[in-house]
Amino acid sequence: MSLSLNQINGILISPRKTAVIRRAVKLEEAIRFHTDTNLSNTNIAGAVSNFLDWVKGLLPPDKYEVFLRLFKFPLYTPSVVESIYFELGRVFDSRNYSSTYQFVSSTIADDWDYYRLHNLNSPVIWRTVGWDKMKTSVNSILVVDLPTEQLTDKPEPYFYWLDIANVIDYELNPDGVTFKWLVFKQPNFVIAVFDDTSIRTYKTDEAYSKLLGLLSEAPHGLGYCPARFYWSEALNSKESDLKRNPIVKELGNLDWLLFFTISKRHLDLYAPYPIYSAYETSCEFVNEESGAYCDHGFLRNVDGTYSVLRDGSVEPCPICKDKHLAGPGSLLEIPLPDRDTGDMRNPVQITTIDDKSLKYNVDECNRLESLIRMKIVGIGGDISEKEAMNVSQVIATFENKISVLNKLKVNFENAQRFVEETVCRLRYGNDFLDLSINYGTEFYVYSAEELYKKYDLAKKSGASNAELDLLQNQILEVEYKNNPMLLQRLLVLKHIETFRHYSVEEVLKFASSALIDKETLLLKLNFNAYIDRFERENINVIEFGANILFDTKINNILKILKQYVKETIASTETAFGVADDGSTPPASTKTQTRAAEAV
């Protein structure tokens, strides 16, 4: 619908979405509290106050005072969240990402390729600016706009993220993501009005409450409002206006994690500063002039009243005030034992930290951090190196983490698709036909280092070759994802090498136990040399047999390699075998023969 002047004035006077916008701003502040690395409470003062008020209700006043002293920027939780987002960032690194664009001519397609790359900075902008907006401004709005003046033969639309705090009012379509109309603030007391017919700007008073005049108007002909919420996923079914990024559901646990990490620091203070207790010492100081005497570290006058200084404080004993510990800590004095109490405790005692309390806090911090990571990233990221893995566990951990990335990527796909489709329609009109954007489904959910650890663990636990093959494929695809030719070569060699999951030492043990024959042993020991010879005499293993079935190609390569093995055996027997006349070979030849047999 196209908003009339009366409707716009009514919106400025009495916007309907004020309360929703306020909740959205508050939600983003709570997210930034645990996401941004801050050196002060600037821009998150409300979230800081909410957190400290919550802590104040949990602790007695003296403990809360210490907590405040230990509450210091930068906080601990942003480092945890940063490591979680590092894992989720793999959403941009799938093996089968694809994007296609259809136009009526190749000339227009070439123009779009250039415009998309140089004017929109796509797709790079989605993994940089878009990624940061997802982390801290999940309720922001994507706006596709037009320049005030068209300076070229084609319109030059552009887009940006609009902070929800600058929005005055809006009305959503039933999908809860796209807008029927949108009104928001711009600098210098200007408002923008976006609806399904045009883009308009108006001058307003300083309170943004009254229209003063039309500044610009640009009909767009889209048939829909060129704006939408950046994020598609709603906070819950009843609040579709508020959006949920990956860490929103764990904000409560992040509060607890921050509470326990600071509480642990409180306990840590008892280790370097223990509490000492000792019998109180008797002080017999008496001021010879005034007659004032020491009473538990403070002076009393001869009439029994305390001696008060000019500032109103009680005068300390000059002898007692200089007493102090030789090292760090606190000193508590206890009364001297007498006949009635029979107190025979040690004269000096040290009250150290309660190690059970400290261990509980440490364990709870670790538990909460692992729980938060698992719920956001998916299970399988924190499997202990001592835990055995079977093929079902390997598959389960991959599938769980990939399902998390699949859910995340839909939001980016929808946002990028809306922006680029709207830009294409504004720039090319009916010459634009369609587009498709797919972030893929096959993600590199583990690093090569993590996969090597899982591979070693699976091998030590006696995993089958099928299980090891699965992990090996993942290792190769992750480690050489940016070198497809080398990856293809290694995948071919994997099918040729015998006993590929065993080291040379392990294969030699098999041979000594007569578990493998001599030809298989030599093929394993000299595999790289045989492959080098094969490629010198033929062609590289990738191009060899490129036009035949893969299974036939592998068998043909193996036949040639086995022929090399036979030649090696024949030459060895000639060099180290028994002489033709049946005589015993010289001593040096015997030594060489034993060495060959050992190999």
C-alpha positions as CSV (number, residue, x, y, z in Angstrom):
1,M,0.0,0.0,0.0
2,S,1.1,3.6,-0.7
3,L,1.1,5.7,2.5
4,S,-0.8,9.0,2.3
5,L,0.4,12.2,3.9
6,N,-2.2,11.9,6.6
7,Q,-1.1,8.3,7.4
8,I,2.5,9.4,7.6
9,N,1.7,12.2,10.0
10,G,-0.4,9.8,12.1
11,I,2.6,7.4,12.2
12,L,4.9,10.2,13.4
13,I,2.5,11.3,16.1
14,S,1.6,7.8,17.4
15,P,3.8,5.0,16.2
16,R,2.5,1.5,17.0
17,K,5.7,-0.4,17.2
18,T,7.5,1.7,19.8
19,A,7.4,-1.0,22.5
20,V,8.5,-3.7,20.1
21,I,11.4,-1.6,18.9
22,R,12.4,-0.9,22.5
23,R,12.5,-4.7,23.2
24,A,14.6,-5.3,20.1
25,V,17.1,-2.7,21.1
26,K,17.3,-4.2,24.6
27,L,17.8,-7.7,23.2
28,E,20.7,-6.6,21.0
29,E,22.3,-4.9,24.0
30,A,22.1,-8.1,25.9
31,I,23.7,-9.9,23.0
32,R,26.5,-7.4,22.7
33,F,27.2,-7.7,26.4
34,H,28.4,-11.3,25.8
35,T,29.7,-10.8,22.3
36,D,31.7,-7.6,21.9
37,T,35.0,-7.2,23.5
38,N,34.4,-3.9,25.5
39,L,36.8,-1.9,27.6
40,S,34.0,-0.1,29.3
41,N,30.2,-0.2,29.6
42,T,29.7,2.3,26.7
43,N,26.7,1.1,24.6
44,I,25.9,-1.7,27.0
45,A,25.2,0.2,30.2
46,G,21.7,-1.2,30.4
47,A,22.8,-4.8,30.0
48,V,25.6,-4.2,32.6
49,S,23.1,-2.8,35.1
50,N,20.7,-5.7,34.5
51,F,23.4,-8.3,35.1
52,L,24.7,-6.6,38.3
53,D,21.2,-6.1,39.7
54,W,20.7,-9.9,39.2
55,V,23.9,-10.7,41.0
56,K,23.0,-8.3,43.8
57,G,19.9,-10.3,44.5
58,L,22.1,-13.5,44.8
59,L,24.8,-12.3,47.2
60,P,24.9,-10.7,50.6
61,P,26.1,-7.1,50.6
62,D,29.8,-7.8,51.6
63,K,30.2,-10.4,48.9
64,Y,28.5,-8.2,46.3
65,E,30.9,-5.4,47.1
66,V,33.8,-7.8,46.4
67,F,32.1,-9.0,43.2
68,L,31.8,-5.4,42.0
69,R,35.6,-4.9,42.6
70,L,36.3,-8.1,40.5
71,F,33.9,-7.2,37.7
72,K,36.3,-5.8,35.2
73,F,36.4,-5.2,31.4
74,P,37.1,-6.9,29.1
75,L,34.7,-9.7,30.3
76,Y,35.4,-13.4,30.0
77,T,32.3,-14.5,28.0
78,P,33.1,-12.6,24.7
79,S,36.1,-14.8,24.3
80,V,33.9,-17.9,24.6
81,V,31.4,-16.6,22.2
82,E,34.2,-15.6,19.7
83,S,35.4,-19.2,19.6
84,I,31.8,-20.5,19.1
85,Y,31.4,-18.1,16.1
86,F,34.7,-19.3,14.7
87,E,33.1,-22.8,14.5
88,L,29.8,-21.4,13.0
89,G,31.8,-19.4,10.4
90,R,32.3,-22.6,8.4
91,V,28.8,-21.9,7.0
92,F,30.6,-19.9,4.3
93,D,33.0,-22.8,3.4
94,S,30.9,-25.5,1.9
95,R,32.1,-27.8,-0.9
96,N,29.1,-27.2,-3.1
97,Y,28.2,-23.5,-2.8
98,S,26.4,-22.3,-5.9
99,S,24.8,-19.1,-7.3
100,T,23.1,-18.7,-10.7
101,Y,21.6,-15.7,-12.4
102,Q,19.4,-15.7,-15.5
103,F,19.0,-12.7,-17.9
104,V,17.7,-12.3,-21.4
105,S,21.2,-11.8,-22.8
106,S,24.8,-12.5,-22.0
107,T,25.6,-8.8,-22.2
108,I,23.3,-8.0,-19.2
109,A,24.7,-11.1,-17.4
110,D,28.3,-9.7,-17.8
111,D,27.1,-6.3,-16.6
112,W,25.6,-7.9,-13.5
113,D,28.7,-9.9,-12.7
114,Y,30.7,-6.6,-12.7
115,Y,28.1,-4.6,-10.8
116,R,27.6,-7.4,-8.2
117,L,31.4,-7.6,-7.5
118,H,32.4,-4.0,-7.6
119,N,29.3,-2.1,-6.5
120,L,27.7,-4.5,-4.1
121,N,30.9,-6.2,-3.0
122,S,28.9,-9.5,-3.1
123,P,29.4,-12.2,-1.9
124,V,32.3,-11.0,0.3
125,I,30.1,-8.5,2.1
126,W,27.9,-11.3,3.5
127,R,30.8,-13.0,5.2
128,T,32.2,-9.8,6.6
129,V,29.6,-7.1,7.3
130,G,26.7,-9.5,7.2
131,W,28.5,-11.9,9.7
132,D,29.1,-9.0,12.1
133,K,25.5,-7.8,11.9
134,M,24.2,-11.3,12.6
135,K,26.3,-11.4,15.8
136,T,25.4,-8.1,17.3
137,S,22.5,-6.5,15.3
138,V,20.2,-9.4,14.5
139,N,17.1,-7.2,14.5
140,S,18.6,-4.9,11.8
141,I,16.7,-4.3,8.5
142,L,18.0,-4.8,5.0
143,V,17.1,-1.7,2.8
144,V,17.5,-1.6,-0.9
145,D,17.7,2.1,-1.9
146,L,18.2,4.3,-5.0
147,P,20.4,7.3,-5.4
148,T,18.7,10.7,-5.5
149,E,19.9,11.3,-9.0
150,Q,20.6,8.7,-11.8
151,L,23.9,9.5,-13.4
152,T,24.3,6.5,-15.7
153,D,22.2,4.8,-18.3
154,K,21.0,2.2,-15.8
155,P,19.8,2.8,-12.2
156,E,22.4,2.0,-9.6
157,P,20.6,0.6,-6.6
158,Y,22.5,-0.2,-3.4
159,F,21.7,-1.7,0.0
160,Y,22.6,-1.3,3.7
161,W,21.7,-2.6,7.1
162,L,19.4,-0.2,9.0
163,D,19.7,-0.2,12.8
164,I,16.4,-1.1,14.5
165,A,16.9,1.9,16.9
166,N,16.4,4.3,13.9
167,V,13.1,2.8,12.9
168,I,9.9,4.9,13.7
169,D,7.2,2.4,12.7
170,Y,6.5,-0.4,10.2
171,E,3.9,-3.0,9.2
172,L,4.9,-6.5,8.4
173,N,3.6,-8.9,5.8
174,P,2.2,-12.3,7.1
175,D,5.6,-13.9,6.7
176,G,6.9,-11.9,9.6
177,V,10.0,-10.9,7.6
178,T,9.1,-8.5,4.7
179,F,7.5,-5.2,5.1
180,K,4.3,-3.6,3.8
181,W,5.8,-0.2,4.6
182,L,8.7,1.1,6.7
183,V,9.3,4.6,8.1
184,F,12.7,5.4,9.7
185,K,14.9,8.3,10.7
186,Q,17.8,9.7,8.6
187,P,20.3,12.4,9.6
188,N,19.4,16.1,9.8
189,F,15.8,15.5,10.8
190,V,14.8,13.7,7.6
191,I,12.6,10.6,7.5
192,A,12.4,7.9,4.7
193,V,9.2,6.3,3.8
194,F,9.4,2.9,1.9
195,D,6.3,1.2,0.6
196,D,5.2,-1.0,-2.3
197,T,5.1,1.9,-4.8
198,S,7.9,4.4,-4.0
199,I,10.8,5.6,-1.9
200,R,10.2,9.0,-0.4
201,T,12.1,11.3,2.0
202,Y,10.6,14.2,4.0
203,K,12.0,17.0,6.1
204,T,10.6,17.0,9.7
205,D,10.8,19.0,12.9
206,E,13.6,18.3,15.4
207,A,11.4,15.8,17.2
208,Y,10.7,13.8,14.0
209,S,7.0,14.2,14.8
210,K,5.7,16.5,12.0
211,L,6.3,16.6,8.3
212,L,7.6,19.9,6.9
213,G,8.0,19.1,3.2
214,L,8.8,16.4,0.5
215,L,12.5,16.2,-0.4
216,S,12.5,13.4,-2.9
217,E,10.3,10.7,-4.4
218,A,11.3,7.7,-6.6
219,P,8.7,5.2,-7.8
220,H,10.3,1.8,-8.0
221,G,7.7,-0.4,-9.7
222,L,8.6,-3.5,-7.7
223,G,5.1,-4.2,-6.4
224,Y,6.6,-4.8,-2.9
225,C,8.5,-2.8,-0.3
226,P,12.3,-3.0,-0.9
227,A,13.1,-3.8,2.7
228,R,13.0,-6.8,5.0
229,F,14.3,-8.0,8.3
230,Y,17.8,-9.2,7.9
231,W,17.3,-12.4,9.9
232,S,14.5,-14.7,9.2
233,E,14.4,-16.8,12.3
234,A,12.0,-15.4,14.9
235,L,12.7,-15.3,18.6
236,N,9.6,-17.3,19.3
237,S,6.1,-18.0,17.7
238,K,4.5,-15.1,19.5
239,E,7.2,-12.5,18.8
240,S,8.0,-12.7,15.1
241,D,9.2,-9.1,15.2
242,L,12.2,-10.1,17.3
243,K,14.9,-12.2,15.8
244,R,17.0,-15.0,17.2
245,N,20.7,-15.3,16.4
246,P,22.7,-18.4,17.5
247,I,23.6,-17.3,21.0
248,V,20.2,-15.8,22.1
249,K,18.9,-19.0,23.6
250,E,22.1,-19.3,25.7
251,L,22.1,-15.8,27.2
252,G,21.0,-17.1,30.5
253,N,23.8,-19.7,30.7
254,L,26.3,-17.0,29.6
255,D,25.2,-14.9,32.6
256,W,25.8,-17.9,34.9
257,L,29.2,-18.6,33.3
258,L,30.3,-15.0,33.8
259,F,29.0,-15.1,37.4
260,F,31.0,-18.3,38.2
261,T,34.2,-17.1,36.5
262,I,34.1,-13.9,38.6
263,S,33.2,-15.9,41.8
264,K,36.2,-18.1,41.1
265,R,38.5,-15.1,41.1
266,H,37.1,-14.2,44.6
267,L,38.1,-17.6,45.8
268,D,41.5,-17.3,44.2
269,L,42.2,-14.3,46.5
270,Y,42.5,-16.6,49.5
271,A,45.4,-18.5,48.0
272,P,47.9,-15.6,47.7
273,Y,46.4,-13.8,50.8
274,P,45.7,-16.4,53.5
275,I,44.2,-15.6,56.9
276,Y,46.5,-15.9,59.9
277,S,45.2,-16.2,63.4
278,A,47.4,-15.8,66.5
279,Y,47.0,-15.1,70.2
280,E,46.6,-11.4,70.9
281,T,49.7,-9.9,72.4
282,S,49.7,-7.7,75.5
283,C,50.8,-4.1,75.0
284,E,51.9,-2.1,78.0
285,F,52.4,1.2,76.4
286,V,51.6,4.2,78.6
287,N,52.1,7.9,77.6
288,E,54.2,9.3,80.4
289,E,52.9,12.8,79.9
290,S,49.2,12.3,79.6
291,G,48.8,8.9,81.2
292,A,47.0,7.5,78.2
293,Y,47.4,3.7,77.9
294,C,46.9,1.1,75.2
295,D,43.7,-0.9,75.1
296,H,43.6,-3.5,72.3
297,G,45.5,-1.2,69.9
298,F,43.8,2.1,70.8
299,L,44.6,4.7,73.5
300,R,42.4,5.4,76.5
301,N,42.8,8.4,78.8
302,V,43.4,8.0,82.5
303,D,39.6,8.5,83.1
304,G,38.9,5.5,80.8
305,T,37.6,7.4,77.8
306,Y,39.1,6.9,74.3
307,S,41.6,9.5,73.1
308,V,40.0,11.2,70.0
309,L,42.0,13.0,67.3
310,R,41.0,16.2,65.6
311,D,39.5,14.4,62.6
312,G,37.2,12.5,65.0
313,S,38.9,9.2,64.8
314,V,40.2,7.2,67.8
315,E,43.9,7.6,68.4
316,P,45.8,4.3,67.7
317,C,48.5,3.0,69.9
318,P,51.9,4.0,68.4
319,I,53.3,0.6,69.2
320,C,50.4,-1.6,67.9
321,K,49.8,0.4,64.7
322,D,53.3,-0.6,63.4
323,K,52.6,-4.3,63.8
324,H,52.1,-6.1,60.5
325,L,52.6,-9.4,58.8
326,A,55.9,-10.3,57.2
327,G,54.1,-11.4,54.1
328,P,50.7,-10.9,52.4
329,G,47.5,-11.9,54.1
330,S,45.2,-10.9,57.0
331,L,45.8,-11.3,60.7
332,L,43.1,-12.1,63.2
333,E,43.9,-12.0,66.9
334,I,42.3,-14.5,69.3
335,P,42.0,-14.1,73.1
336,L,44.7,-15.6,75.3
337,P,43.7,-18.9,76.9
338,D,42.8,-18.9,80.5
339,R,41.9,-21.5,83.2
340,D,38.2,-21.2,82.5
341,T,38.2,-21.8,78.8
342,G,41.1,-24.2,78.6
343,D,41.8,-23.0,75.1
344,M,45.0,-24.9,74.0
345,R,44.9,-24.2,70.2
346,N,48.1,-23.7,68.3
347,P,49.5,-20.3,68.9
348,V,49.6,-19.5,65.1
349,Q,47.2,-20.9,62.5
350,I,46.7,-20.4,58.7
351,T,43.2,-20.5,57.2
352,T,43.7,-21.5,53.6
353,I,41.3,-21.7,50.6
354,D,38.6,-24.3,50.6
355,D,39.8,-26.5,47.8
356,K,36.4,-28.2,47.4
357,S,34.7,-24.8,46.8
358,L,37.4,-23.9,44.3
359,K,37.2,-27.2,42.5
360,Y,33.4,-26.8,42.3
361,N,33.7,-23.4,40.7
362,V,36.3,-24.6,38.2
363,D,34.2,-27.6,37.3
364,E,31.0,-25.5,37.0
365,C,32.8,-23.0,34.7
366,N,34.0,-25.9,32.5
367,R,30.6,-27.5,32.5
368,L,28.8,-24.4,31.5
369,E,31.2,-23.5,28.8
370,S,31.0,-27.0,27.3
371,L,27.2,-27.0,27.6
372,I,26.9,-23.6,25.8
373,R,29.2,-24.7,23.1
374,M,27.4,-28.0,22.5
375,K,24.0,-26.3,22.4
376,I,25.1,-23.7,19.9
377,V,27.6,-25.5,17.7
378,G,26.2,-29.0,18.0
379,I,27.4,-32.2,19.7
380,G,30.7,-33.8,18.8
381,G,32.9,-30.8,19.0
382,D,34.3,-31.7,22.4
383,I,34.8,-35.5,22.3
384,S,37.7,-36.4,24.6
385,E,40.9,-37.6,23.1
386,K,40.6,-40.7,25.3
387,E,37.2,-41.6,24.1
388,A,36.9,-44.4,21.6
389,M,35.0,-43.6,18.4
390,N,33.2,-45.9,16.1
391,V,31.7,-45.2,12.7
392,S,28.2,-44.4,14.0
393,Q,29.7,-41.8,16.4
394,V,31.8,-40.2,13.5
395,I,28.7,-40.0,11.3
396,A,26.5,-38.7,14.2
397,T,28.9,-35.9,15.1
398,F,29.2,-34.8,11.5
399,E,25.5,-34.8,10.8
400,N,24.7,-32.9,14.0
401,K,27.1,-30.1,13.4
402,I,26.1,-29.9,9.7
403,S,22.4,-29.7,10.7
404,V,23.3,-26.6,12.8
405,L,25.1,-25.0,9.8
406,N,22.2,-25.9,7.5
407,K,19.8,-24.1,9.8
408,L,22.1,-21.1,10.0
409,K,22.7,-20.8,6.3
410,V,19.0,-20.5,5.3
411,N,19.0,-17.0,6.9
412,F,21.9,-15.9,4.8
413,E,20.5,-17.4,1.7
414,N,17.1,-15.6,2.2
415,A,18.8,-12.3,2.9
416,Q,21.2,-12.4,0.0
417,R,18.5,-13.6,-2.4
418,F,16.1,-10.8,-1.5
419,V,18.8,-8.1,-1.9
420,E,20.2,-9.3,-5.1
421,E,16.8,-10.0,-6.7
422,T,15.6,-6.6,-5.7
423,V,18.7,-4.9,-7.1
424,C,18.4,-6.8,-10.3
425,R,14.7,-5.8,-10.7
426,L,15.5,-2.2,-10.1
427,R,18.5,-2.1,-12.4
428,Y,17.4,-4.4,-15.3
429,G,13.6,-4.6,-15.0
430,N,12.1,-7.3,-17.2
431,D,15.6,-8.2,-18.6
432,F,16.2,-10.0,-15.3
433,L,14.6,-13.5,-15.2
434,D,15.6,-15.4,-12.0
435,L,18.4,-16.2,-9.6
436,S,19.3,-19.0,-7.2
437,I,21.6,-18.9,-4.2
438,N,22.6,-22.0,-2.3
439,Y,25.3,-22.0,0.4
440,G,25.6,-25.7,0.0
441,T,25.1,-28.7,2.3
442,E,28.6,-30.2,2.6
443,F,30.5,-28.2,5.2
444,Y,34.0,-28.5,6.6
445,V,32.8,-28.9,10.2
446,Y,36.2,-29.9,11.6
447,S,39.7,-28.6,11.0
448,A,42.4,-31.0,9.7
449,E,44.1,-31.0,13.1
450,E,40.9,-32.1,14.8
451,L,40.3,-34.8,12.2
452,Y,43.9,-36.2,12.6
453,K,43.2,-36.6,16.3
454,K,40.0,-38.4,15.6
455,Y,41.7,-40.6,13.1
456,D,44.5,-41.6,15.5
457,L,41.9,-42.2,18.2
458,A,39.8,-44.4,16.0
459,K,42.9,-46.3,14.8
460,K,44.1,-47.0,18.4
461,S,40.6,-48.2,19.3
462,G,40.6,-50.8,16.6
463,A,38.3,-49.1,14.1
464,S,37.7,-50.9,10.8
465,N,39.1,-49.8,7.5
466,A,35.7,-48.5,6.5
467,E,35.7,-46.2,9.5
468,L,39.3,-45.1,8.8
469,D,38.4,-44.5,5.2
470,L,35.6,-42.1,6.2
471,L,37.9,-40.1,8.4
472,Q,40.7,-40.1,5.8
473,N,38.4,-38.7,3.1
474,Q,37.4,-35.9,5.5
475,I,41.1,-35.1,6.3
476,L,42.0,-34.9,2.6
477,E,39.0,-32.7,1.6
478,V,39.6,-30.3,4.5
479,E,43.4,-30.0,4.2
480,Y,43.5,-29.6,0.4
481,K,40.1,-27.8,-0.2
482,N,42.0,-24.9,-1.8
483,N,44.1,-27.2,-4.1
484,P,41.6,-29.3,-6.0
485,M,44.2,-30.9,-8.4
486,L,46.3,-32.2,-5.5
487,L,43.1,-33.4,-3.7
488,Q,42.1,-35.3,-6.8
489,R,45.6,-36.9,-7.1
490,L,45.6,-38.0,-3.4
491,L,42.1,-39.5,-3.7
492,V,43.3,-41.6,-6.7
493,L,46.4,-42.7,-4.8
494,K,44.3,-43.7,-1.9
495,H,42.7,-46.4,-4.0
496,I,46.0,-47.7,-5.2
497,E,48.1,-47.9,-2.1
498,T,47.9,-51.2,-0.1
499,F,47.7,-51.1,3.7
500,R,47.3,-47.3,3.5
501,H,46.2,-47.2,7.2
502,Y,49.4,-48.8,8.4
503,S,52.9,-47.5,8.9
504,V,56.0,-49.1,7.5
505,E,56.9,-50.5,10.9
506,E,53.5,-52.1,11.2
507,V,53.7,-53.7,7.7
508,L,57.2,-55.1,8.5
509,K,55.7,-56.8,11.6
510,F,53.0,-58.3,9.4
511,A,55.7,-59.6,7.0
512,S,57.8,-61.1,9.8
513,S,54.8,-63.0,10.9
514,A,54.1,-64.2,7.4
515,L,50.8,-62.4,7.3
516,I,51.5,-60.7,3.9
517,D,53.5,-61.9,0.9
518,K,56.7,-60.4,-0.4
519,E,55.1,-58.6,-3.4
520,T,52.6,-56.8,-1.1
521,L,55.4,-55.8,1.2
522,L,57.6,-54.3,-1.5
523,L,54.6,-52.5,-3.0
524,K,54.0,-50.8,0.3
525,L,57.7,-50.0,1.0
526,N,58.4,-48.6,-2.5
527,F,55.0,-47.1,-3.3
528,N,56.2,-43.5,-3.9
529,A,59.1,-44.6,-6.0
530,Y,56.8,-46.8,-8.1
531,I,54.3,-44.0,-8.6
532,D,57.1,-41.7,-9.7
533,R,58.3,-44.2,-12.2
534,F,54.8,-44.9,-13.4
535,E,54.2,-41.1,-14.1
536,R,57.6,-40.8,-15.8
537,E,56.9,-43.7,-18.2
538,N,53.2,-43.0,-18.7
539,I,51.3,-39.9,-17.5
540,N,50.1,-38.6,-14.2
541,V,47.6,-40.7,-12.3
542,I,44.8,-38.2,-12.7
543,E,44.9,-38.1,-16.5
544,F,45.8,-41.8,-16.9
545,G,42.6,-43.7,-18.0
546,A,40.5,-40.5,-17.8
547,N,38.0,-41.9,-20.4
548,I,37.5,-45.4,-18.8
549,L,35.7,-46.6,-15.7
550,F,37.4,-45.6,-12.5
551,D,37.6,-49.2,-11.3
552,T,39.3,-50.2,-14.5
553,K,41.7,-47.3,-14.3
554,I,42.8,-48.3,-10.8
555,N,43.2,-52.0,-11.8
556,N,45.3,-51.0,-14.8
557,I,47.6,-48.9,-12.6
558,L,48.0,-51.7,-10.1
559,K,49.0,-54.2,-12.8
560,I,51.8,-51.9,-13.9
561,L,52.9,-51.3,-10.3
562,K,53.0,-55.1,-9.6
563,Q,55.1,-55.5,-12.7
564,Y,57.6,-53.1,-11.1
565,V,57.5,-55.2,-8.0
566,K,58.4,-58.4,-9.9
567,E,61.3,-56.6,-11.6
568,T,62.5,-55.5,-8.1
569,I,62.3,-59.1,-6.8
570,A,64.1,-60.4,-9.9
571,S,67.0,-57.9,-9.6
572,T,67.3,-58.6,-5.9
573,E,67.5,-62.4,-6.3
574,T,70.2,-61.9,-9.0
575,A,72.2,-59.6,-6.8
576,F,71.9,-61.5,-3.5
577,G,71.0,-65.1,-4.6
578,V,73.2,-68.2,-4.7
579,A,75.9,-68.3,-7.4
580,D,75.3,-70.3,-10.5
581,D,78.0,-72.9,-9.6
582,G,76.4,-73.5,-6.2
583,S,79.3,-72.0,-4.3
584,T,78.7,-70.0,-1.1
585,P,78.7,-66.2,-1.7
586,P,81.4,-64.1,-0.1
587,A,80.9,-62.8,3.4
588,S,80.0,-59.3,2.2
589,T,77.3,-60.9,0.0
590,K,75.9,-62.8,3.0
591,T,75.6,-59.6,4.9
592,Q,73.7,-58.0,2.0
593,T,71.5,-61.0,1.7
594,R,70.5,-60.8,5.4
595,A,69.7,-57.1,5.0
596,A,67.5,-57.8,2.0
597,E,65.7,-60.6,3.8
598,A,65.1,-58.2,6.7
599,V,63.5,-55.7,4.3
